[in-house]
Amino acid sequence: MSKTLNVTIWNEFRHEKQNDKVKEIYPEGLHRAIGEGLPEDYHITYATLDDPEHGLTEEVLAKTDVLIWWGHAFHHEVDDAIVDRVHQRVLRGMGLVVLHSGHFSKIFKKLMGTSCDLKWREAGEKERLWVVSPGHPIAEGIGEYFELPHEEMYGEHFDIPQPDELVFTSWFEGGEVFRSGCCFYRGNGKIFYFRPGHETYPTYFDTNVRKVISNGVKWAAPTDRGYPTYGNAKPLENIKSS
């Protein structure tokens, strides 16, 4: 029997309180809509920016198999000590799924080591996401492509390290393209960045988007492998003195 995954979904949860359009689309918050799209047998915990320790206490993270991160306008308010705490958990095997404008989050930038900058435009244009790695488990159940009728545009160049695996590439109605489904390995941890999800569009109710996020969580889940040992090491074999 497979282990039940413990998933923590983190969201700033500010736009939904401050912007009537966002509140109308996501009255319970983006995090709740994302959680509703995950399999029912997952154990889900919700955490937001204004919770104590941003909801990411040592206890919560210790029980988290995969952390989903949505952030946008308040990255600077995330405490560096909490970022370091999440970073260490990822290196030790916790999965991380970063959504949309989470590309500018402190944790994603720390793991990537680059600016993570890009071009953007909010014009409500069509986005077509092409599957460029059809055998990848994150693309399971997705056709050759799928479309979102209205989304914010992200365009290249996306200043990230070369992805270890690229699953999706987006094309936008205005002509830009973007690496929109990127996989990375850091330490024992796996990271999946997935582009769609601007707060003024109902993207997280889309069947394909929900399927991709579910697949991404499953892919990023920890393995049973222990954390490597580092530092001074005793020889495995006898060393002959010269």
N, C-alpha and C positions, 0 to 999 in steps of 0.2 A: 504494500500500500504506500502510495506517495505521501510525502510529508506536506501538511498544510502550510502554505506560505504565509508568513507574517509581513504585511505590506504597510508601510507608513507613507501617507500622502501629505506632502508639505505644500502650503499655499500661503501667499502673503495675506489673502482675505481682506484686502483694503478696497480694491476697485468695486467689489460687490456692495460695499457699504457707502461708497462715495459717488458712484456713477449710476444713474437710474437705468441707463441702457444695459449695463452689465448686470445690474440687480434683476432686471426683467428676464434676462436670459438664464442667469444662474442665481436664483433667489437663495439657494442654500449654499452657494459658493462653488467655484470651479472644482475644488477638491472633492466635493460630494458628487458632482457629475462624473468626474474621473473614476471615483470609487464605484459608482453604480455600473460602470462598464466593465469591471473586473469580475472574474468568476465568483460565484456565490460562496464557494468553499474557501476562499482566501479570508484570512483574518485581517481586517483593515483597521488601522489607527489613523486618526486625523491630527495634524499639527499645523499651527498657524504662527505667523510672525509675532503676534501680540500675546501668545501664550508664554508662561514662564519658561525661560531658556528656549524660547521659540518652539516649545513642544518637543524639543529634541534632547531630552535628558539622557544621562548615561543609561538609565534603566530602559527607556524607550528604544534607544539605538541598540542596546544589547540584545533586544528581542526582535529587531527588525532584520528580515532577510533581504528585502528590497525597499529602497527609499525612492519615491517619486517626488520630483521637485518642480514646482511652478513659481516663478518669480518674475517681476517686471520692473516696477518703478521704485522699489525700496530695498534694492540689493545692499545699499550702504548701511542699512540699519541692522543687518545680520551680524551678530557679534563674532569677532574673529576667533574667540575661544570655541564657539560652537562649530564654526567652519573647520577648525583643526580637529575637533572631536569627530565630525562626520568623515573628514579626510582619512583619519586613522582607521575608522571602521571600514571604509571602502578598501583600503590597502590590505586589510585583514579578511576581506571576502564579501562584505555586504554589497549587494548590487545597487546601482544608481541609475534611474531613468530621469533624464533632464528634458523638460518640455519647453518648446517655443522660446520665449524670452529669457528662460533660465540659462541660455547661453552666456549671459552676462553676470550670472550669479558668482559670488566669491568662490563657492566650492568647485564649480565647473572650470573657472579660470585657473584655480590652484592646481587642479588635476591635469589641465591641458598645458599650462605653462606658457600660454600665449594670450594676446589681447582678446581673442574670440569675437572680434568686431566683424561687421558685415554691412551691406547696403540694405535699406528698408524703405518701404512705401506703404502707406495705408490708403488703398483705393478700392477695396472690396472686390478685387479681381479674382478670376478663376485660377486655381492651382491644380495642376495635374502631377500626381506623384507616380513616377515610374519605378517598378521593381527592377533593380539592376543586379540583384543577386537572388535569382529565383529559388535556389536550393537552401537559402538561409532560413533557419527556424522562425525568425521574426517576420518573414514574408509568408508564412504558412496561412492558407485560407484567403490570400489576397490575389486578385487577378494580375494581369500584366501591368495594369495601372488602375488608379482610381482618381476621382476628381472631387474637389471641394469648390462649390460655386462662388464663394466669397471668402477671401482670406487676406491677411496682411502679406505683402511681398517681402521675402528675404532674398538677397542676391549675392552672388560671388563678387569679390573674393571673400570667403569665410576664413578668418584667420585662426585656424585650428591646426594641430598636427595632422599629418596624413592619417585618416582613419585606418584602424587595423582591418576593419571590414566596412564596406559601404553597401547598404541595403536599398535605399531609396534616393532618387534624384528628382527634384521638383522642377517643373517648368511653369512660368507664370504668364498670364495674358499679356502683360507688358513686354515680355520677351526675355526676362532674366531666367537663369537656372540656379539651382542651389543644391548642395549635398545635404539632404534633409533627413537621412536616417543613417547615423554614424555609430559604429561600435568601437570601443576602446578597451584595452586591458591595462590595469594599473595594479601592481602587486598581485594579490589574490582576487581582486575585485574586477567586475565587469561593468562597463558604463555604456548606456544607450542614449544617444541624443536624438530626439524626434521633433521636427520643426513645427508642425501645425499647432494652432491653439490660441490665436489672438482673442482677448477677452470680450470683444464686442461682436463676435460671431459664435453661433452654436456648434462649434467644431467638435466639442467633446461629447456630443450626442450622435455624431456620425458613426455608423456601424463599422466602417473600415478603420477609422481612427481608433475606436475602442478595441478592435481586434488587434491592431498593431501594438497598442500599449499593453494589452494582455500578453501578447507574444513576447514583447520586450521584457516584461517583468519575469516571465518564465525563463527566458534566456539568461537574464542577469542574476538569477537566483544563485546563492552560494553552492559550491560543491562541498563534499565532506573532507576535502584535502586540508591538512593542517598548515599553519603559517610557517614558512621557512625559518631556519635558524641562521643567524648571522654572527659575525665577529670571529675571533680566534678559534680555529678548528683543529682538533686532533687528527692525525693522519689515519686513513682507513687501512693502509698497508704499511708494512715495515719499510722504513726509509734507510737505505744503505748509505753510510757515511762515506764521503769521497776521500 
